[in-house]
Every structure is written in C-alpha cells, then in structure tokens.
Amino acid sequence: MIQVAVCGVGRTGSEVLRALLDSDRFHLTAAFCSAGSEKAGRDAGELINRANTGIIIHEITQIDPGLSEVPVDVLIDFSNPTGTKTLLRACKKHRIPAVLCTTGHTEADMLWMTDFVRHNKLGVVYAPNVTLGVNVLLAALRLVARALPSFDYHITETHHSKKYDIPSGTAKKIAAALEEELPAGAEVPIDAVRAGGYVGMHTVLLASDYERLSLTHESFSRRAFVEGALTAAEFIVSRIGWYEMEDVLGMRIAAQHAASAVS
C-alpha cells in the first residue's frame, strides 16, 4: 500500500481523508492543518465523523518532526500557499514526493517552487486543478487554439462564495495554455463569479464573426478532486522532477501529436 500524508484538512482535504480511510490501495499515516487551526490535536477520524484512527492532526509547523515519525511515500497538499515552502523543505529533508493541489500561488512563488524542486531533485505534481476532466479539457483546448487561431477566446470561472483567489488557478492555467498556442501577443480575458456553493465550473467561449464554440468543465463533487489527487500520487511516488496533470494523464504528448497533425 502507498503510505500517504495529507496537508490541509478543509473541505477537499477532508474528502481526501475519507477516501484514504476507505481505500485498499492507500493508507493514511499523517495529517496536517494550517497554523493556529482549531483542528490541531483532533483525531483524523473524528474530523470526518468516523471512528478514531489514532492519527492526530498536527499544525503544519510540526510537519518536519511529523514526517519523521511515520512511513510516508507521498504527500498530498490541499492547504494554502502560505505553507508551501515549509512543506517542500520538509519533503526535501525526508525525500518525500508531493502532489500540490493548492491554488493562489504568485508568479514569484512558482519560480521559487520550480527551482527548489529541480535543484533538490524532488518529485512534484503541481495541480491547481487536479480533476481528470479539466486536464483533458486543457489538452483539447491546445488543439482547438491551433486549429482556430483567429477566433476570440474568453474564460468564465464560477466557484463557491468562500473561494479567496480570483481568478482561479485553473482559469489562469487554461488562459496560459491557450496563449501558448495562439498567435504571439494574444491575451485571453477571464471573468470570475463567486456565488453559493459551486464546487467549480470553467467555460471557454470562442467565437468568430459567424460562429461560436463553448467548452465547459464542471465539478459536481469534491470527490472529483480526490480521484485526481490519488491518480497523481500513484504517478509521482517513484519519480523525480516537476510534473503537471497533463503529464500524469499522458495528455501533453497526445496533444503534441494531435497538434502536429493539425499543422
């Protein structure tokens, strides 16, 4: 079984805990919450209304000693960007690969993370949206942009009212993927909606003077994020390097082959 530590036990992190406790492929060995969280000191099972597991949730400030006390093959992160450096430094010390599903990183954060991972020969899957479907959408959009470079592109993303980062990391990633394929200087605008309990929806509208095309991905349940995170965890456990979900699913190579066919 793959031994897993989880960092971030909010809405999605709690779903990861449930999946791990129910799994016959993965085993939860440690869990960490943000500094100052009221969840610190609680049993992971109690947090999700299960029987006690004996796994006590610790603050991220205790991640270094925490990872030394139990076997961990991979760490899954659904916390927030303020703890990423602490997390990666602990992963370096204990030689543990990670799946980073946290959103809200700045460009400076990204530069630091990619350099740190490559310099220290760590294994990381960076997945601001880890759902399987949205990553297939990304690959498809690369092909669409190659085929329809003269169309206008516009992204609308919709999330629950408590999501703090605007626009979403996924929307920015979609825009970046499109801009890589569109003619030089193209900029793809993003509209963000925060309302109710939306888990996550991303729509890309493209239009010419005579026709339009719309592609939408929507997550109905946070379980979609969990399934993607576990798929990424299996992928990265024996690898070194910086990867994204397109690599995990083999979509980057498939998209390149398809784009070559189009051109």
Phi, psi and omega in degrees: 000150178272123182274126190236135168254144181240131175245120185101109184236043174277216184300307183282320178302323178294325176294325176296317178303315180300314182297319181294320180291337179266353190274149172254005177251336184235154178225122178287126179240341181202153179214141184226145179241176180289159180298133179082002182290143177290350179281344179299135179092351179271155176284141182300323178294317179300321182300327183249024176061041174243175175295152179301142183254345187085359179262109182269135180282128179246155175294154181298337177297343181256017186292327181297302177295329181297320181286341180277347186267344184222157176287132179222122177267332182201149178245135177248125186246119172232044185261243177214161189295342182294338182258002188296318181296317177300316181298311183292325177295322177292321178297322177299312183299320186259003178055054181245125175288162185219152171247111184262106181254006180289142177250171175095008178288141176278171177299322178295320176302314183297318179297317179296314183297311182296320179294317181298315182296314183289319181295323184262007176053052175265169173248121182221134165256117177265118188218081178299333165230110189267000182294145183294316185296319183291333179282331170292322176301318179302314180296319180295321182293328176300318179293318180299316182296324177295321184281330185232063185289342184270353180286158171272139182241141181212134181249136171236125178242140183231128179221173180297159189293345182264000178286123190271333184272128182225125355286171182293156177299325179294317179299318179295323179292320177298314180300317181296320179296318179295316183294333175294328185265334182281166180305150182308136179091353180293137176234131182257114181288154181231128170255139181240136177238132176239111185204137171053223185248024178308127176288315178167127177218134178231126179238131175249118177256131173230139187211147170248192177288346189235348182201164177220158178222139181229131178238130184230137168239133177226133173266124180272337185216148176293348176298335177297322178291323181297312182299320178294319180296320179290323175298317179294323179298316177298323182294314191274346189301334181240020184239159173236138178131176180259120183232162173232175186295333175299327177287318181302318185270357182073017185278335182296313179293319179298319180294322178296318179296318180294320180295323178297323179294321180293317182284000000 
